[in-house]
């Protein structure tokens, strides 16, 4: 687990550290030393410096590289510079390090290494044209690209930014930020390093789910145990119009491979014969249906199902028929286990309203993508994407539950405890991947050790690991959700080995 702080928290922490007696120029020097330590600079090197603190880090870095004997040129994109940056820029002039005003279209291909000190976490919106030109020239240079703090053009809070440096290596200064893991981050950040420079964070805004954290959620199994100890995981979904059979089969496979004692696939009756050949180790629970093959609500059936399972994932492929809302309302009112609501279940929940959760006996986990979160929160999806941590917390507080906000990086929060998970791969951008995750969650929430937010984040981590393994075999283009489901067992085994090594 590593701490993650927002851009505002980092700025406030930096100011507090300076106010407590550490000069800003000392912190800037430490930042430069951190970049030197991890940067891997070689050959002829150019540093592109903007006007803020990120640019000041660049001037301090130039002094260190020049002292190491590297041929260094600094391109300046602004005459303005912070007071601490001006201190290091003046030293660069004294040492006769070339300071060259950047001109649009400057060819940077003659350099072996480039240091991006343009914007850092100061990026807000699209870069101004001169900065955008510099970013394009850096990306086209063919040089080894090192970004200081975060690739310029990328938001430190969301990882968004259409015009951004495509770094080979990023050196986070002081603390990790959400933008290192969310949005486009994994496409442009390259190798990621983080170096403490002596700025104590005023608060932690999120924690990064790492392998040891996920492994700690999976308890050892005793010889003296039975399937009931590891939970009956319910998977309620499917409808004839939404190809529910193969999806439920993948979910059941994911649940069993994730460690559930029993997986109970509850589906409209006509789907059960289609599911049965694919879920030999699982149990089927037929539900009433209408003439169209959609769910028909029968209270006695749901009472029996809820008594049978410890966790329930609800909504995947279930459709939007008139019976879905009463079925979900009944589960919220009568189920006292852990209830995962996904897909069409989230649509039904949006129509029931937040009051439906106020008196719920269940511990509820919502698993929306951006569009579903937009409907639940009543704000445009683009706003949620721009402020994923704040909006996910707002959603959790509004609905009084835990939220797993899906994306290239996953945010999990109950409004107080917040995790970010960045495992997964492009091949998982395919139909059914969310259903596989629901199967994993139904299992892990039934027997895992940890809080609900931590277990949900571990489930996303586990599913992402499995997807990465699947992509190695099939490649991203041909990959299906079933490929991810089939790799769950190997991913679980990896976490078991990590857990066992950590506790020896």
Helices and strands as residue ranges (DSSP letters): E 2-4, H 7-19, H 24-39, E 45-49, H 53-67, E 72-76, H 83-94, E 98-101, E 113-117, G 120-122, H 129-140, E 144-148, E 169-173, G 178-180, H 185-188, E 191-195, E 206-208, H 211-216, G 227-230, E 232-236, G 240-242, H 244-257, E 262-268, H 269-276, E 283-287, H 299-308, E 311-314, H 323-334, E 338-341, H 344-352, H 355-358, E 363-366, H 370-377, H 381-386, H 388-399, E 402-405, E 410-413, E 418-421, G 426-428, H 433-447, H 452-474, H 481-502
